[in-house]
Amino acid sequence: MPMILTKTSTPISTEQELILKEKLGKAIELFPGKTENWLMLGFEDNCRLWFRGDNSKPLAYVEVSALGKINPAAAENMTAELCKIYKEVLGIEGDGVYVKYEETDKWGFDSVNF
């Protein structure tokens, strides 16, 4: 039950969103037992993001939420992969990407909790 929410200071075209969907769907497999089959994605573009008191370069804030514990080594690999993806697709350099990981022991879906 993973969720990846992306907020960028740049616009995201429909074509870029589809590429991100595909690449993030593959990247989630870096976490043991996680697949695109249960992955939800959200994209918010043109956000007013600032980093180090500056908003002149492209920025991204990415939240990765998952049911259960997140393996630290997998998270390390995921951060590298996310930075690669956002640079390739949106031109956002790794030093302009923040990634937040969130673990939960409760996740609701289709009227029940896991």
C-alpha positions as CSV (number, residue, x, y, z in Angstrom):
1,M,0.0,0.0,0.0
2,P,2.5,2.6,-1.0
3,M,1.8,6.2,-2.0
4,I,4.1,8.6,-3.7
5,L,3.1,12.3,-3.7
6,T,5.1,14.7,-5.8
7,K,5.1,18.5,-5.5
8,T,7.2,20.4,-8.0
9,S,7.8,24.1,-8.6
10,T,7.7,23.3,-12.4
11,P,4.9,22.4,-14.6
12,I,4.3,18.7,-15.4
13,S,3.0,17.9,-18.9
14,T,0.7,15.0,-19.5
15,E,3.5,13.2,-21.3
16,Q,5.9,13.8,-18.4
17,E,3.2,12.6,-15.9
18,L,2.9,9.3,-17.9
19,I,6.7,8.9,-17.9
20,L,6.8,9.6,-14.2
21,K,4.0,7.1,-13.6
22,E,5.9,4.4,-15.4
23,K,9.3,5.1,-13.8
24,L,7.8,5.4,-10.3
25,G,5.9,2.2,-10.8
26,K,9.2,0.4,-11.4
27,A,11.1,2.2,-8.7
28,I,8.6,1.2,-6.0
29,E,9.9,-2.4,-6.5
30,L,13.1,-1.3,-4.7
31,F,11.0,-1.9,-1.5
32,P,10.6,-5.6,-0.8
33,G,7.0,-6.7,-1.4
34,K,5.9,-3.4,-3.0
35,T,4.6,-3.3,-6.6
36,E,2.8,-0.9,-8.9
37,N,-0.3,-3.0,-8.4
38,W,-1.0,-1.2,-5.0
39,L,0.9,2.0,-5.7
40,M,-1.1,5.3,-5.7
41,L,0.5,8.4,-7.2
42,G,-0.3,12.1,-6.8
43,F,1.2,15.0,-8.7
44,E,1.0,18.7,-7.8
45,D,2.9,21.0,-10.2
46,N,3.6,24.7,-10.2
47,C,3.9,24.7,-6.4
48,R,5.5,27.7,-4.7
49,L,8.5,25.9,-3.2
50,W,11.6,27.6,-1.7
51,F,14.9,26.1,-0.7
52,R,17.7,28.0,1.1
53,G,15.7,31.2,0.7
54,D,15.6,30.9,-3.1
55,N,12.9,29.8,-5.6
56,S,14.8,30.5,-8.8
57,K,15.6,26.8,-9.6
58,P,13.4,23.8,-10.2
59,L,12.5,22.0,-6.9
60,A,10.6,18.9,-6.0
61,Y,9.2,17.6,-2.7
62,V,8.4,13.9,-2.7
63,E,6.6,11.9,0.0
64,V,6.9,8.2,0.0
65,S,4.4,6.6,2.4
66,A,4.1,2.8,3.0
67,L,2.3,0.3,5.2
68,G,4.9,-1.3,7.5
69,K,8.5,-0.6,8.1
70,I,10.7,0.9,5.4
71,N,14.0,-0.8,4.9
72,P,16.8,1.8,5.4
73,A,18.9,0.4,2.5
74,A,15.9,0.3,0.2
75,A,15.1,3.9,1.1
76,E,18.7,4.9,0.3
77,N,18.4,3.2,-3.1
78,M,15.0,4.8,-3.6
79,T,16.3,8.3,-2.9
80,A,19.0,7.9,-5.5
81,E,16.5,6.5,-8.0
82,L,14.0,9.3,-7.3
83,C,16.7,12.0,-7.9
84,K,17.6,10.3,-11.1
85,I,14.0,10.1,-12.3
86,Y,13.2,13.8,-11.5
87,K,16.3,14.9,-13.2
88,E,15.7,12.8,-16.4
89,V,12.0,13.7,-16.7
90,L,11.7,17.2,-15.2
91,G,15.2,18.6,-15.2
92,I,15.3,18.9,-11.4
93,E,18.8,18.4,-10.0
94,G,19.3,16.1,-7.1
95,D,20.2,19.0,-4.8
96,G,16.7,20.4,-5.5
97,V,14.8,17.2,-4.4
98,Y,13.7,16.5,-0.9
99,V,12.3,13.0,-0.1
100,K,10.3,12.3,3.0
101,Y,9.6,8.7,4.0
102,E,6.6,7.8,6.2
103,E,5.8,4.5,7.7
104,T,2.3,3.5,9.0
105,D,0.9,0.5,10.7
106,K,-2.7,1.3,9.5
107,W,-3.8,1.8,6.0
108,G,-7.5,1.9,4.9
109,F,-8.8,0.6,1.6
110,D,-12.2,-0.4,0.3
111,S,-14.0,0.0,3.6
112,V,-11.4,-2.0,5.7
113,N,-8.0,-1.4,7.3
114,F,-4.9,-3.4,6.8
